[in-house]
Amino acid sequence: MGSDARAGGGASAARAGWPGLQKRSFSLSGHRTSVALETEFWTVLAALADKDGVALSVLVGRVDAVRVPGQPLASALRLAALLGGK
């Protein structure tokens, strides 16, 4: 067993239903996509969306629109939560 498996790293942890990850689906640019994040990140993102007066899906769309090409959406959302939506 590699260190990633023990630490719960990577997409395999999300597929295996690693405790604490919540998967949510969104329609972005006409395409359906799913993102798995820790519950705490979803809580912060929902609060940021509420603060801006928008739905969580709108906030996710905004992050998607400005993320670095090739950057995973989950990573961009985690950074947005940590940076307070800036």
N, C-alpha and C positions, 0 to 999 in steps of 0.2 A: 504494500500500500504506500503510495507516494505522499509527500507532505501536503500536496494540494487536496487530496482526498481527506486527510485528517483535519485540515484547516477549513474545509468546506469551500475551497476556492473554485472559481470557474463556473461555466454553464452547466457542467454535470451536476453540481450541487443543486442548482435550480430545478433541473429535471428530476432529480431524486427527491424533491420535496424537502430540501434542507430546512430545518426549523428556523423560523423567523423570516423567510422569504415569502413575499406575496407577489403573485403574478397578476398583472392587469393588462388588458388589451385596449388598444387605441386605433383609430383610423387616422393615419398621417399621410397627407398628400394623396389621398385616395387609396391607400394601401393599409391593410390591417396588420398590426404588429403587436407583439406581446413583450412586456418588460417585467423582469423579476427583480425586486429590490427588497431590502430589509424593511420591516414594518415601520421602523423609526424614520427612514427616509421618506416613505409615503406620507407619514404624519406631517413632517416638515413641509413637503411639497404641497400638501392639501392646505396647510395654513398659509403658505405663500400665495396660493391661488385665491383663497378667501380674502386675504389682505388686498389683492389686486382686483377683487370683485369678478373673477372669472372662474370657469369650471376647470377642474384638474386637467381635462383633456386639452383645453386651450393653453394652459401653462406648458404641458408636455409638447404641444405643437410649437410653441415659441422656442423652447430649448432645442428641439429638433432642427428648427430653421437656422440656428446660429452655431450649432456644434461643429467642431473641426471635422473635415472630411475624413472618413475612416474611423472616427471615434465611436465606440459603441454608445447607443442611446442610454443604456443603464449608467455608464460612467459619466456621461454628460449630466444626467439627472442627479446623480450623487453630488457632483460638483456644484450644481445649481442649488441644491439643498444646503450644502456646506457654506456657500458664498451668499446665501440669503436671496437668491434669485437675481443677483447682479450679473 
